[in-house]
Amino acid sequence: MIDPQAFVHPEAKLGNNVKVGPWSYIGAGVEIGDDTEIMSHVVIKGPTVIGKRNRIFQFASVGEECQDKKYQGEPTRLVIGDDNVIRESVTIHRGTVQDQGLTAIGNNNLLMAYVHVAHDCIIGNNVIMANYSALAGHATVGDWAIMGGQSGVHQFCRVGAHAFVGACALVVQDVPPFVTCAGMRAEPFGINLEGLKRRGFSKASLQALRKAYKALYRQNLTLEEAKVELATLAADEPAVAELLAFINQSERGIIR
């Protein structure tokens, strides 16, 4: 299943039924799980571990050393889970020793063409990153989040689970879970109602999240005052508890 015009390093480990297209390069320290398909002209460098049933399209660069000037060739890692689709010209860099030495991508994610994932980023599961969206170093994206085309996330910022970042948005502070944001300096624009409905959130959960959003953004409360309101709602609604925990853990502050 390896095209004769591909290069696979003798130290690379490929699982069962892995396909490697012509002119692709699989370097030392790369592990690729069963049933993964590597198209033509793909470069994968290690140390990198890629799970099962992934599809990586032409001209993607996966596991390259990062663009951080502090990087001095240390053996940092990239770990990618199962069932991901990585489209044309996506770039994903390994971590740095200044963080955990790890860039990690979960399962069932779609990274559209020209997406960039910088060093030390963490992406959860079921995430969609549309064309040209980019994560700067040390950024985190939670499960089911969606990044619109040409959107960008500043270093060390977090995008919460089920959040929606609009096209061309610039995220310079944390985006709380369940929130929709947009703008060249991202601002909140309600909860991600349609996305949450598609994922089966109950009417009671949606109602509680709406109340939580109003406390955060519509009632002219300070953040500390809003957190008191959220704590009351969180007692009966796990989604609000998740939202409150995210806010309490924020180091850069949340968009407001």
CORBEL-V247028 format. One record per residue. RES is the residue in one letter. SS is DSSP state (@ for helix, = for strand, . for the rest). BURIAL is I if it has 9 or more other ideal C-beta (glycine too) atoms within 8 Angstrom, else O. D_LAST is the distance of its C-alpha to the last C-alpha in whole Angstrom. Layout:
# CORBEL-V247028
res=(RES RES)
ss=(SS SS)
burial=(BURIAL BURIAL)
d_last=(D_LAST D_LAST)
This chain:
# CORBEL-V247028
res=(M I D P Q A F V H P E A K L G N N V K V G P W S Y I G A G V E I G D D T E I M S H V V I K G P T V I G K R N R I F Q F A S V G E E C Q D K K Y Q G E P T R L V I G D D N V I R E S V T I H R G T V Q D Q G L T A I G N N N L L M A Y V H V A H D C I I G N N V I M A N Y S A L A G H A T V G D W A I M G G Q S G V H Q F C R V G A H A F V G A C A L V V Q D V P P F V T C A G M R A E P F G I N L E G L K R R G F S K A S L Q A L R K A Y K A L Y R Q N L T L E E A K V E L A T L A A D E P A V A E L L A F I N Q S E R G I I R)
ss=(. = . . . . = = . . . . = = . . . . = = . . . . = = . . . = = = . . . . = = . . . . = = . . . = = = . . . . = = . . . . = = = = . . . . . . . . . . . . = = = = . . . . = = . . . . = = = . . . . . . . . = = = = . . . . = = . . . . = = . . . . = = . . . . = = . . . . = = . . . . = = . . . . = = . . . . = = . . . . = = . . . . = = . . . . = = . . = = . . . = = = = . . . . = = = = = . @ @ @ @ @ @ . . . . @ @ @ @ @ @ @ @ @ @ @ @ @ @ @ . . . . . @ @ @ @ @ @ @ @ @ @ @ @ . . . @ @ @ @ @ @ @ @ @ @ @ @ . . . . = . .)
burial=(O I I O O I O I I O O I O I I O O I I I I I I I I I I O I I I I I I I I I I I I I I I I I I I I I I I I I I I I I I O I I I I I O I O I O O I O O O O I I I I I I I I I I I I I I I I I I I I I O O I O I I I I I I I I I I I I I I I I I I I I I I I I I I I I I I I I I I I I I I I I I I I I I I I I I I I I I I O O I I I I I I I I I I I I I I I O I I I I I I I I I I I O O I O I O O I I O O I I I O O O I O O O I I O I I I I I I I I I O O O O I O I O O I I O I I I O I I O O I O I I I I I I O I I O O I O I O I I O)
d_last=(52 51 52 55 53 50 50 49 49 52 50 47 47 47 47 49 49 46 47 46 47 49 48 45 45 44 45 46 44 42 42 42 42 44 44 42 42 42 43 44 43 41 40 40 40 40 39 38 38 37 38 40 40 37 38 37 38 40 38 36 36 35 35 36 35 32 31 30 32 33 34 38 39 38 39 35 35 33 33 33 33 35 35 33 33 32 33 35 34 31 31 30 31 32 30 31 32 30 28 29 32 30 28 28 28 29 30 31 28 28 28 29 31 29 27 26 25 26 27 26 24 23 23 24 26 26 23 24 23 24 26 25 22 22 21 21 23 22 19 19 19 19 22 22 19 19 19 19 22 22 18 17 16 16 18 17 14 14 14 14 17 18 14 15 14 16 18 18 14 14 12 11 9 10 9 10 13 14 11 12 10 12 12 14 11 9 6 7 10 11 13 16 19 21 21 21 24 26 26 27 24 26 25 25 22 20 20 19 16 15 16 13 11 12 11 8 7 10 12 11 11 10 9 13 14 12 13 17 16 15 18 21 20 20 24 25 22 22 19 17 19 18 14 15 17 14 12 15 16 13 14 12 9 6 4 0)
